[in-house]
């Protein structure tokens, strides 16, 4: 579905001027000539006018050589233009900028092109993800999209329902569409595709729903046809293995893991290394999380929670490094992998390394040539392991960390010490800027049921085979976060700035000695990259999830940010921790904000904070047995969107304040599909008894959370 606004009279005049200039043999503006976005452009560290890929270029450093805005004048930043996005909800995307045009994906992968100097809409494309997904499939999906790829005049977007779509960058017209996984499986894509060597690669998510045998697939950018595919975990040995790497990996699994999928989805981390012509994939956690279930007799379970290097031409395995052998805590390695040349020893030459801070709380420096571990140190509180054995590269696990006795409080939590929110690396300062999290999780595997996703009534239910308290809300003060500046050579903290809450967005750094980062509380901040001093800030009126970018048009440097609270932090858990800021469902209009030196525009009015008032009927007394049953149902069906403890973090309506939960007939119409077009899944298989149990659970939560907090 495509719409392109009619050109204005001014635009028609501009086109005529360019046409006449070309006819007269005069040179057209450089933007009209067009930047060829190819291997050469994406390998060039000096080109700063454009932001050509997710991490700006192949290095994934999120470092810009632009310095018009610098530590000495950043206080003069002001709003240059803004764009209201009232139809959007979760905005996590990294915009791309090519020759003065900005491209970005919003909710449900709706894609827009705007003039990067003015914010004028040029075109938009709606892939109609909800329509393609269908009612039941929406159970395993959010509206999130973390970005898109650009290659030689083409854009490639990925949709939550698993399609990869090629678009003409000039017009937004669809060129091709490819379904990347079996639509009958509860898989989804929320990450960004990565373009390289005339190919585009994408992974997917779904380990939490029992369907996942992780894989990545590469397609030809011109046609969308499959070029190669690599499986992260081996399939059923009786079916034979696709290649030698799968046969090797199978030796590290036990039991009948293939019946559970195995996991290992590559839902975020993708880096192309042109110097070794390899694609690096950061692989996901086990499916289900609990190794006792998927691989009962132990084993490392390759290639879960690993960095795997593949030949970029063929997709064949080259090497791997596994951060968490036999993973059992959701400590995936799908975080960004940054390429850098570091001088690790005095007097020694630079070494080609990758920098990686996965969920597990350690920071890794790894040789890109062969995957050899060069160093690893803790960046946060870690109790599951005491350190990393440098001889073997394996973690030194703490006794009891695998909840062998049935229950264990472990740091970090399933959110990780560092989640998908992008870190950045500044070659001038030599520091990596990491959005760090400090939060524990209580793992309990006694009496946990196993879900068969193939049964229609279980499709889209969470299947992790361990209890982490999804039936209860995370207290407001349970965790903290910070912006951590880390020296990868010394493997030491350089500086650290405390942040509110336990969830903070990605970073971007520049040659002007600046680090930019948004925060959950709605503050967008510029720090001095050398010492962490706050130099500039602005409140944007809503929570921030996306990382910023910077670029220049006509010699003027801009800094842009999508504002729209979203992602797992607000939808899977910790509702009250997020809701305390007033980022309630539908409360604030989403925005694209762009700043420049001496920008004079006032900040847009996006709407006031919204604080939920739970409905507590005087004549409704929850039944404890029904509450217990409803808690289990809620954790398996509702928590994905409405958040833990029935306390919404803003992604979906807060059910404690919904009159729908008092009217079971109206609730039934919703569960049968009345709100599918708004992203509400169908649950026709829930019985009337199920609805009563959910009603009692939600009402009990409304009563508990409406009580004043004791002193």
N, C-alpha and C positions, 0 to 999 in steps of 0.2 A: 504494500500500500504506500503510494508515493505522492508527495505534494511539493510543488515548487512554486513559490510566490511569483506573481507577474513582475517583470522588471520595472523599476521606477523610471521616470523621465531622465533622471540624472544618470542612472545605470546605462540607459540607451545611448546617451551622449558619450559616456565613457567608452562604450564599445565602438562607437563610430570613430572616436579619436584614435583608438588603437588600430582599427582597420585602416584608416587613412595613413597612419604612420607607417604601417607595414607596406602599404601600396606605394608610398613615396620612398621606400628604402631606408627609413629611419628606424632606430632601435626601439623596440618596445620595452616597457618596464621589466625589470628582472623577474618579478613575480609572474608576469605573463609568459616569460620564456619557460618557466617551470623547472623545479628541482626534480631530478631523476632520483627517486628514492629507491636505492639499490644497495648492493653490498658495499660499494665505495662510500656512499653517503652515510650509511649506518655504521661504518667503521671509522669515520672522521671525528676525532674528539674536539676539533677546533670550531666546527660549524655550530653556532649557537642561536642563529636567528630562528631556526625551526626546532620543534620537538617531535622527532620522527617515529619514535617507538615508545613502548610502555615505560622503559627506563631511560628515555631520550635517545639512546643509541644501543649498539650491541653490548656495551660494557655493563648496562643496567645500573650504572652508578648514580643516576638521577642527579648528576652534576652538570651545571651549565657554565660555560666559559664567559657568559655575559657578566659585565661588572658596571654597567651604567648605574644600576641601583646597588649601592654598597653600604658597608657598615657605617660610613660617615654621613650618608644622606637618606637612609631608609626611613627615617622619621617623616620624610616628606611624602611618603606613599599615600595616595588617596584613590578613591573609586573613579575609574575612567569610564566604565560602562558595566551594565548588569543586564541579565536576561532572566525573567521570571519563568519558572517551569511548573506551573500549577498542576499538571497532570502526572508529575513524577512523585516518587516516594523515596526509595533508596537510591542515593547517588554516590557511587563508589569509584567512578571511572577516572582514568587518567586521559585527559584530552590530548589529541595530537594536533600539531600545527605545521602546515606545509604551505609556504609561499603566501602567508597572510590569511590563510583559511584555517579555522579551527574545526576539528571533527571530534564528536564525543557521543558516547552511548549513555542513555538514561535508563529509567525503569523498563523492564521487559525488553531491553536492548534496542529501544527506539533510538534511532541515530539521526543526528543533526549536523549540518555544516553551517557555520556562521562566519561572518567577516571578523577576523581576529582583532581588528583595530576599532570596530564600532559595535560589535555584537549583533549586527543585522542578520536575521535568518536568511540563508541562501536556499536550503532545501532540507527536507526531513524524510526519513524512511521508517515506516512502522512494520516490523516483521510479523506482527500479530501473534506474539508468542502464546498468549492465553488461548487463542482460538486453536492453535496447533497443538497445544499441550492437552487440552481436554480436561474434563472435570476431575476424574480420579487422579490423573497424573500430576495435577497441581499440588497434591499432598506432599510431594517430594521436591518442591520448587519454591524459591523466593523470586523476587523481581529483580535481583541484583545482576549487575554487569560491571566488571572491573576494567573494561576497555576494548580496544579494537586494534587492528593492524593496518598498515599502509604499505603498498608495494607497487611501484611503477604505475601510478595513476589509478590504482584500485584500492578500495577499502575492503577489509574482511571483518565481519562481525560474527559473534557466536551467540546463539540464543539459549535461553534456559532449558528449552525443550530438545536441545541437542543438534540444532542445525548450524551449519557453517554457511554464510552467505557472502558472495562477492558483489560489491557495488561499484559503479562508476563514480570516482571521486568528484568529478565535475558536476554531475547531474543527480546523483543519488539513485540512478536506475539500477535495478537488480540485474546482475549478469548471470549468476548461477546460484544454486542452492543444493547443499548436500546434507543428508541426515547422517550424523557421525556415530550414532549408536542405536541399538534396537529400541524403538519407542515403547515397547511393552515392558521395559525394565525401568525401575524407579531411579534413573540417573538424571543428572542435570549438568548444565555448564553455567558457571557464574564467573569464571576466569576469562583472561584475555587470550586471543590467538597470537602466535608469534610468527612473523614473516622473515624468511631468509632464503637465499639461493633459489628464487622463483617458487618456493614452497611456503606453505603456512601450516603450522602445527598447533594442535589443540588437545587438551585432556578433558576430564570431567570429574564430577563429584558423585557420591552415592554410597560410600562405605558404610554410612550409618543406617542404610535401609536394607541391608542384606543381599543386595543384587550385584555387588561390585567385584568384578575381576578387573583391576585397574589396567589401563592402557593409554597410550598416546597414538595419534594418527596424523600423518602428514599428507597434505593435498597440494595439487598443482594450483597456483594462484590464478592462472588463466582460465582453467576449466572447472575447478573443484573436484577433479578426479583423484582418487586415492593413489598416493605414491608409495607409501609404506606404513607399517603399523608395528608397534612394539608393545608386548604385554609385560606388565610390571610383575605379576605373579603367575605361576604356572597353572595350567588347567588340569583336568582329569587325566592322570597318566594313561588310562585306558584308551584315550582318544589320540595319544601321541602328542609330542611336543613340537611347537612351531619352529624352534631352532635350538642350538646347543645351550644358549643362555637359559632357556626354560628348563632344560634337562638338568642343568647345574643347580638352578634355583630349587627345583623339586626335591633335591636331597636335603634341603634345609626345612622342610615341612613334614608334619606328621598327621596321622588321622585322615579324615576325608574333608580337607579344607575347601575343596572346590564346591562342595554343597553350600557353603556359606559365602562363596565369592572370593574371599581372601582379602579384598581391599586393595590398598595401594594406589588409589586414584590420584592422578596428577591434576589437581584442581587449581593450581596457581603457578608454581615455580617453573619457568621455562627460560633458558638463556642459550643464545647461540654464540659459540666461541669461534670466530673466524680464523684465529691463528692455528688452531688444531682441527679446523673444519668439523666441529662436533657440536651436537645439541645436548645441553645438560638439562636433565629433568629432575625436579625435586619431588619425590614420591610420597604418597599419603600413608595413613595409619592402617592398621589391620581392620578387616571386616569379618566378624564383629571385633570390637576393641579388645575384648578379653581373650588372650592367647589360649587359656585353658579350654575354650570352646572350639576355636577354629583349628588349633594345632595342639591337641591335648598332651602329647608326649614331648613338648618343647620344640626347640629348633629356632634358628635365626630368622626364618621366614623371609628370605629374599624375594623381591627387592623392596620390601616395605621400608619406609622411613630412611630413604637413601638418596644420595646423589648418583645418578646413572648417566654415564657419557655414552652417546650413540653416534655412530658415523652419520654425518648430516646428509650424505648422498643416499645411503641405503637403509638407515635406521638400525643397523646391526650394533650389537653390544660391543663396547670398547673396554670400559672399566666401571667400577662402582666403589662408593664408600658408604657404609651403613652407619648412621648416627645412633640408631636404637635397635640393636639386634633383638628379635623376639618381642617386638613392641606390644605393650598391653595397657597404655595410658592415653592413647590418642596423640602421641608426640610425633606428629608427622613432620616431614622435611619439605613441605610445599612452599616454604618461604623463599624470598628472592635469593639468587646466587649472583654475586657481584664480581666482575672480572677486574683485576688490577695487577700492576707490576710493582712489587714491593721489594725493598732492600731489607732482607730479614736479618743479615749479619753485618756488623761494621767491616768495611773493606770488601765485602762481597758485592756481586752484581745483582741487578734486579731479577726477581723470580716471578714467573707468570703463575698467579694464584687465583683461586676463587675464595670469596668471603661469604660465610653462611652462618646465620643465626636462626636455627629452627626452633620449634616449640620447646625442646627439652631443656633449655636454660644454658646451653654452652655456645660459645662462639668459636667457629672453626676456620682455620686457614689451611687450604688444601692445594696441592700441586695439580694444576690443570692438565698436565701432560699425562699423568698416570694415576691420579686419585690418591696419592700418598698424603697422609695426614702430616702436616708440618707443626701445628700447634692447636691447642683447644683449652679454653678456660671458661669458668662460670661467669655469666653476666648478671645473674639473679640468684635468688634463694633457690637451691636445688637440694632435695632430700632423697630423690630416687637413686642418685648415684653420688659417690664421693669425689669422682674425678674421671679422667680418661687415661687409660694405660697407653703411653706413647709407643711402646714396643708392639702392641697388637692393634692399637687404634680403637679398642673396645672400651665401653664405659665400665667403671668399677661400681657395680650395683650395691646399694645398701641392703642389708638384711631386712626382709619383710616388706620391701617396697612393692612387690608384686601381689600384695594383699592375699598372701598364702593362707593367712588365718581367717580370711573372710572379709576383713575391713582394714583400711589403712588411709591415713591422712597424708597426702603427698603434695610436695611443691615441685614444679609448678602445676597448675590446674590444666584441664583440657583446653583452655584458651591459650596456654603456653606462656613462656616468658617473652616470646615475640611471635605475633600472629602474622597474618598476610600483609599487614600494613607496612608499606615499603620503607626500608632503611635506605640511606644514601651515603655516598663516599666522596669526600672532597680531597683530590690529589694535592691541593695546596697545603691543607692542614694535616693531611695524613690520617684523618679521623673518619670513623663510620658513625652515623647518627641513627640510633635505633629507638623505635617506640617500644619501650620495655614495660612488662606487666609483672606484678607480684600478687599472686592469688593461689591458694591451695585448693585441692579437691579431695573429698572423701570418697574413696572407691570401696564399694561393697558388692560382693558377688554371691551372697547367700540367697537362695530362692529366686534367682533371676531366670525368667522364662526366655526361651529361644523362639524367635518369630520366623515363620515360613512366609516370605514375601510373595510366593507364588499363589497363595490363597487370596482371592479378591478382597476379603475383609481385612487382610493384613498389609495390603499394598500401601506403601508410603509410611508405615509405622516405623518408628525408631527401633533399631535392632543392634544394640551395642553389647548386650550380654553382661552388663555390669551397671549397678546403680550409682549414679553420681548426684543424686538429689534433685532430679528435674521436677519432682513434685513439690519442691519447696523453693521459695525465692532466696536469692543470695542477698545477705544483709548489705546495707549501704556502705558500711565501713569494712567489708570483708577483705578488700584488696586495694592496692595503690598502683600507680604507674608513674613513669618518668620518661623524659627524653634523655637518653644516655649517649654521650660521646665516647666512643671506644677506640683505643689505639690498637690496631690489629698487629702491629709489629711487636710492641711491648706486651700485648695481651693484658692491658690495664685500662681502667677507667681514666679518662682525661678530665671530664666534668659530667655533672648530672643535674637536671632540673626536675623537680617534683611536678607531677601533673595531677589533676583531679581524677578520682575514680580509678578503675583498673582497665580502661580501654582507651587507647589513644591512636590517632591516625598516622599516616605515613608522612615522610619528610622529603624535602628537596633542598639542595645546597648549591651555592654559586661561587664564582671566582671573586665576587664582591665580599667574601668572608661572611656569608650569611647562611643561615639554616631557617627554612620556613616550615611551620607545622600548624595544623588546626587542632582543636581540642573538642572533647565531648561537650564542654560547657558553652560552646559557641564562640570561643575566642580564637582568632587567627593571629599568629605571632611570628615575628622575625627575631632570631637570636644571633648574637655574634658567634660565628662558627669556631672561633679560637678559644673562647672562655665561657660561653653560655649566657652572657649577659643579654637580658631582654631589651631590644632596641626599638621595637614598634609593635603595636597590637591594635586590633579592631574587633568589636563584637558584631557578629554577623546575624544574630537573632535566632539561630537554630544550631542544633548539634552538627558537627562535621565528621564525616567518615572518609572522604576522598583525600588523596594527596595533591599538593599544588604542582603547577608547572610554570615555567617562564620562557619567554620568547621575545622577539623584537619584530616590529613592522615599521618601515619608514624611519629607521634609526631610533625608535623609541622602545624601551624595554617594558614589558608587561608581566604581571604575575597573576595567574588565574587559578580559581578554585571552585569546584562544584560543592554546593552546600545542600545537604539532604541526609539526615541521620539515617543509617541503615546498616545491614550486615548482621552477622551472628550475635554481636554484642547486644543488640536490642531485641532480637527475635528468639534466640534459643534460651537465654537465661538472664538472670539479674535484672528483672524488670524494675524493681523499686530503685535499684542503684542507678538506672538510666532515667527513670521517670521523674526523679527528684528535680530534674532540670526543666520539666514542663514540655518535653518534646513529645507530646501525646499524638496519637494517630490523627492525621489530618489537621494538626494544629498550626503548622507554619508552611507557607508557600516555599517550595524549593527554588534555588537560585543558582545561576552561574555568575560569579563575581570576578571582575578583572580590575586590577590596580596598576597605577603608574605614578611616577613622580609628578607631584603637583596636580593629581587628579582632584577635581572639585565637586563631583556629584555627591549628593547626600546618600547615605545608605538606605536601601529600600525597606519599607515597612512590610515585614514578612508575616506578621501576626504575633499575638502575645503568647507566652507560655500557657500551656493547658495542664491543669492538675485534676486528676480523676477523683470523683467522689463516689465510693462504692455504694451500691444500693443494698440497704439492710432492712428488708421488710420485718415489721414487728411480729407478724404472725407466722414466720417461717423459721422452724427449728431444724437444723441439719441433723440427720441421722448418722452416727459415727460409722456404722458398717457401710452405708452408702457412700460416705465421704472417702473411706479407704479405697473402695472400688473405683470411685470417680477420680481419685488421685492417680491411680495406675492408668486409667483410660486417658486422662489429660496428658500424662507424661508421654504416652505413646502416640497420641493423635494431635493434640492441640498445641503442645509446647513449641513446636517448630516455628510457629508464627505468633502465638499469643503470649509466649514467654513463660518462664518458670513461675510457679506459685500463683498463676492467673493474674500476675501483675504485669501488665503490658509495658514493654520498653519502647513502644511507639510504632512498631511495624504493623500491627493490626489492632483493632479495637480492644479496649480493656473489658473483658467479660464480666468483671465485678460490677461495672457500671452499665452493663447492657441489659435493657429490659427483655431482650430476647431470651435470656436464661430464666425468665419468670413465666414465659409463654412457650410451652413445649410444642404446641401446634405450629407456631411461627418458626421456632427453631428447626422443626422438621422440614419446613419448606426451604430453609437456607441450606440444610445438609443435603437436600435433594437437588440443589443446583441453582437456586434463585439468584445467587450472587457470584456465579462462576465468572462472568465477564469483568468483575472487579477483583478477581484473583482468589476468591474463596473456593477451596476445593469441595468436591462432592464427597459425602459420607453416607450414602443411602443404606450401607450395611449396618450402621449403628442401630441397635434395637431401642424400643421405648424404654426398657429397663436401663440401657446404657445412658440414655439422655437424662433420666431421673438421677442416676448416680453422678453424672457430670454436673447437673444442677445443684445437687447437695454439696459437692466439693467446692464449686465456685462460690456458692453462698457462704460456706464456712470460711473461705479465704476473704470474702468481703467483710465478714464479721471481725475476723482477726485483724485485718489491716485497717479497719475503721476505728479501732481502739487507739486512744492516745498512748504514745510510747512512755513506759514508766520511767521515772527519774533515775 
